[in-house]
Structures are given as structure tokens and as C-alpha cells.
Amino acid sequence: MAGEYEKALKSGKLYVTTKQLKGEYPYLTVLDDILKDKEDTSEAPLGLVQIPLDQVVGTVTAGRSQAFAGNFMPILPEKTEMSSKWQSLCNSHLEEGIRDPITAYEYMNRFYVMEGNKRVSVLKFFGAVSVTGNVTRIIPKRTEEKENKIYYEFLDFYKASRINFLWFGEEGNFEKLQSLVGKEPDETWTDDERTEFHYIYEVFEKAYRKMESRASWEEMCDALVDFIELYGYQEVKEMNGVDLEKKISNSKKVFVALSEETPQISMEPEEEPKPKLPLLQKMIQPLAVLNADPINRIAFVHEVSPKKSGFTYAHDLGRMHVEQVFCREAEFEVFIASEYESPEAAIEAAIEEGNTLIFTTSPVLYNASVKVALDHPQVRILNCSLWPDKGVIRTYSARMYEAKFLIGAIAGGLTENDRLGYVADYPIYGTVASVNAFALGAKMINPRVKVYVEWTSRKRADIRRTFSDNDVSFVSGRDIIIPDKDEGARHFGLYRREDDVKNNLAMPVWNWGKFYEQAIRNFMDGSWKKNMESGKSVNYWWGMSTGLVDVITSQNLPIGTTRLVKLLKSVISKGDFNPFAGIIYSQTGIIQGDEDEIMAPERIVTMDWLAENVIGSIPKMSDLEEKAKPVVQQQGVETVEEE
């Protein structure tokens, strides 16, 4: 086996030379050196553990650290005691396998060898995946450093799963993975579940390395969680090896987009000056543009029938508008996802019918939209949601918080007992902003007002009782009436709580036709591809200034209140006033302390706090009904994660 040692020696010397040329330390990392400045560490024996060899990065003491290169290949000359023992271990490994466990310490999910360096070296040389070791864990004290927080998340995950071959670069991914595989926070994994997951991990790692050979371990593991989140763990488990590799390869654009710090928000329609053209050129230009990028079949995919959902009904009104506007340029079709085997099947059906531009009109359809778009990159898909960051499709939503601020101001002026109610649905991006805007609008008019918030997606929510017990006078309910529903569904917008009396006072309005018309024109004239950064997710988030958002008020409102609404609507539309400008207090303290500061759109979208005059909380994942969890898992504010 002298030839094997010679190969290993060359590998070790090459590693050392390469590192030295880069000015980097070329030998094994020494745990004692890492810990000498660390205080208050503790030890926990783990017993026999299967150690991933990729995570064995050094030795405990400095004694033999320079007998090996940093890749654990030997660097001592041949015909030494070291080479003789190394070659003997080679023989043992090839004949019967190395069975004796090593002794190692684990720190921050990396392993340092106390006894058994040569065994690790031989196994790494032959490409082994793991080695058995008697392991002692060294636990650092808690700090606010990101890596330390991730490590403590790992400790909780390891306690339940006994999986040590994962490490994430982003906080929250250990908890997210535990949830994605269908486990409660402290629920333990079986041996079969660990084996099944390890197979998925190995296939994913192999396919991902083909795309991103230089990606770090952390980046690869983060991408694995994103992949499982996109397709769902059950679907991933049912994929065969070939399909799994294909889906991973197709998802490259997703992983690139997720590496970006923030998605891109388009707050207003793009308006570019149009040059004056000769009459003949004016006549032929539209035909040339249409021929360059033909969009002649357009589909709308709704989650449910417009007759069952006010939200869907509002989108369908927008669809009716563009059908009239573009009746000569394009044909339109409607698909109802609930009538198909799956949301993906509904979108696939739209593509099979020849539709090349597809609007999916609910956040619930986001994941399905992304998955289908990955398989059909030639089709343009837009989903009605806010802030998703997969980069494969574009998303759109309305700045509904502007309307909610106005409605809050109305309610604050009308209440006689300083108590208001707010009915929210899912704790997802944008929804919390609407709750807070309502509360801030009410407080602007009435500094004593309190807003009681309840969530329709919370388990065992009794909204009517909450408002009755707290003597709530006015409520901001669902935003629009639901067609073909009973009279109880007529409690929409801002209404007064009175027995058997439907006293509706104001309602927010989505004029989705405004967005759909502009979006379709952008496709037809080619401006879809302009002014957008390559590789970034794009979110269209339009408000009152575009006409997408509005407020309709009742004739029964006091004339002074009506005038105030018109004034606020005007200054918000012109950009002269922002509901989230100035000093803002949350339930726990100051969120924004500068009276001249205007909160950035990214902070408004992702806010995970409630205003100081709100009574209630944002539901955590465990508080939600099962049907709400998938969309909240994908688009929920961070506080829904388990603590």
C-alpha cells in the first residue's frame, strides 16, 4: 500500500502549498486554540455517534496538528512511523473495514479528533461518508451572535432528530425543517424517518453540487430547506431519484433568487416618455410590438369560485374589465383550482389550452405557480401575493394598509366607548401592516382608542364573543361582500355592531382591473423586461396613487368625517402623507423614533409587531388551523415560528 500513501502524501502537500500561496493556515485546526478565549463552556457526553467525515475539521490538541494537512491527508515523509501505521490502516480498511471508533469532541457541529487521526485520514482518502466516534459535545454560552443562535437551534433540532449532518446559514431553518417534515417542535424522529431523509439529503447534495460546485455547506443546506418548502416533503419523498435530480436542476433560478438580500418592490407603474413618431410609424408600431412578443391567450386561475369568496370576486371583476379592454387583442379563460385534482393541475390545464400569460389570484396558489413555472419557463405567471422571493414568477398585491388607515380614522371618530374591533385572516406579509394602519388611523383621531384584533385562521377563534365580551362598538371586517352568501356575510368593511342591524359605514376597494390592464399592456409593449434587476424577485405593490386601492363611504357618515376622508385620500395619493411616518410605538416599545422618518416599504411588508393600542397578538404556527398553515409557512411573518 506504499502507492496509496504516496497519493495521499501528494494530496496533502498540494493542499498545504495551495493554502500557503493564499496566505491561509494549511494544517489541521486545533480545538484548544479555538476555546482558549471562550468562557463558560460546558460539556455533554453524546456516546457513540455516526460522525459525517466532511464535518471532521481538526484535532483537539496541537501535538499532531502539523502531521496532516488541513484536508487530513498526511504530510510526513514515507518510511516514517507515521507512513507505516497509515499503510497498515489502509490494509485493514480494504480487508475488513475500520471498525474501532475514534474519540472526538464536537463544537458548533464541527468535530475535532482526540484519538484516531490516522483512521480519519484513511477514511477520507477512500471517500468514506462517516466514521463512528465516541463524542463529547462542548456547548458555548448563549450570545446574540448569529452563529451562536443557529447552534442553539441545532441543539433543539438534534435532540428531536439525532441528525448532525445539517448546518444552516440562516436563522430559523432548523425549526422550519422540523415543521416541513410534519413534526411538532419536540417530536422525535424514528430510525426509518432519519434514513429516508438522509437519502433525500444525499440526492439533493449530489445534484446541487453539479450546479453550484463552490457553494458552502451552509448554502447547500439552506437550499435543501427551500426546495422542500417549495414542493412539500410528501411530494419530495414520492419522487424517484431521476425526478428528484431533475426538479433540483430546474430549481436553480429559485436558489439564485433566494441568495439575494431582498426582493424588488415596484411601488408605481413604470411610466416612460414616449417619443413623437411620424404618423405611418405610429400605425405600424403596435403591430411590430405585438408580433415581437405575442400575448393572445390570457388565463386567470382562481383558488375558488367567485361566488364563494369576496377576494376572488374582486379579482374576477378585474378580469371582466380587461376582457372588455382587450377584446380584440386576446382571448381570456378562467380556471378554478378547487375543481381540479391540485392547484398545479389547474395551472397546467391553462397552459395546455395555449395561455401564455397567467394570473393566479390567491397567495394560496403561490407554490403551485412557482412549481409549474419551473417546468414551463416560456409561460409568464404572476401570483397575487406579497414578498415571496423565489425569483421564478412575479407577484402583485395592493397597499391595502392605506385604505385601512382611512377606515381606522373613520372608526376612531365614530366610536363612543373607545373600543374597536378588527377581523384579520392569515398572519402573512402585508396583513399585519393593515392591522397597524387601522389602529394608527383610529389613534390619530382618538388617542384613547383600543383595537381588539381577532384572526379567522386561529384555532377555535370566537370572534363574535371576543367583541361582545369587550363591548366593541365598530368593527373592520371582511373587505367585500361574498356573492350568494347568507345575510350574515353582509357584515363587511367597517360596520357598527348592533343586534340584527347591518349598518355598513365604509369599505376598502380593490380595483384589480387597474392593475391587470397595466400589466397586460406592459407585456404587449415589451416593457415587462425593462427596468427590472436580473435575477431578483419582483413584487408589484400599488396603492391609492394608481387607483388600485380606494375607500367607499356611506352617505350616513357625518359630513365632517367625509371631508376628512377625502383630504386623507388626497394627501396619501399624492405621496404627501404616509401612515407609517414619524414616531411609532409597538406593544413592546418604540419601533421608529424619528419624527421625520418614513418607514421603508420592506419594513412595512415584513412587520412582525402590533401597534401599542392593539389588544391581541399575532398567531404562532401552532395556533393556526391546518388549512392556514401552508400559506403561512411560505409567506408568514417571522413571529409565527415556534419559540
Summary of the structure (lengths in Angstrom):
residues: 643
radius of gyration: 29.9
end to end distance: 53.9
largest distance: 99.7
contacts: 2079
relative contact order: 0.08
helix: 46%
strand: 20%
